[in-house]
């Protein structure tokens, strides 16, 4: 009688991320994703417009997220 041994391999779970179109940061797609996306969207607002604050050295514009 011949016995055949088999192994079970589990593939690692690949977490999904939300990627910002302005700076390519990746935010995890979890229960806090909505909060993280909103806070990151505020990061790309130019605070120098209409205030006396200095212009920060990063990209400003409309943030769009892509689920990867």
C-alpha positions in Angstrom: 0.0 0.0 0.0 1.4 3.4 -1.0 0.8 6.5 1.2 0.8 9.9 -0.6 1.7 12.8 1.7 0.3 16.2 0.7 1.0 19.6 2.2 -1.4 22.4 2.5 0.0 25.8 1.6 -1.8 29.0 2.6 -1.2 32.1 0.6 -0.4 35.2 2.6 -3.3 37.7 2.8 -2.5 40.8 0.8 -4.0 43.8 2.5 -5.6 46.4 0.2 -4.5 50.0 0.3 -5.9 53.3 -0.8 -3.3 55.2 -2.9 -3.3 59.0 -3.0 -3.0 60.5 -6.5 -0.9 63.5 -5.4 1.8 61.9 -3.2 1.4 58.1 -3.7 1.0 57.4 0.1 -0.8 54.2 0.8 -3.4 54.1 3.5 -4.7 50.7 4.7 -8.2 49.7 3.8 -9.6 48.9 7.2 -12.2 50.2 9.6 -10.3 53.5 10.0 -9.8 54.1 6.3 -12.4 56.8 6.0 -10.9 58.8 8.8 -7.4 58.4 7.5 -8.4 59.5 4.0 -10.2 62.6 5.3 -7.1 63.6 7.4 -4.8 63.0 4.5 -7.0 65.1 2.2 -6.6 68.0 4.6 -2.9 67.7 4.3 -3.1 68.7 0.6 -5.0 71.9 1.3 -3.0 75.1 0.6 -3.2 77.0 3.9 -1.4 80.0 2.5 -4.4 81.1 0.5 -6.4 83.7 2.4 -4.1 83.6 5.4 -0.7 84.9 6.3 0.7 81.4 6.7 3.7 80.4 4.6 3.3 78.1 1.6 4.3 74.5 2.5 6.6 72.7 0.1 4.3 69.8 -1.1 1.6 69.1 -3.7 -1.8 70.8 -3.4 -4.9 69.8 -5.3 -8.0 67.6 -5.3 -7.2 64.2 -3.8 -8.4 61.1 -5.5 -7.9 57.6 -4.0 -7.5 54.4 -5.9 -7.9 51.0 -4.1 -5.0 48.8 -4.9 
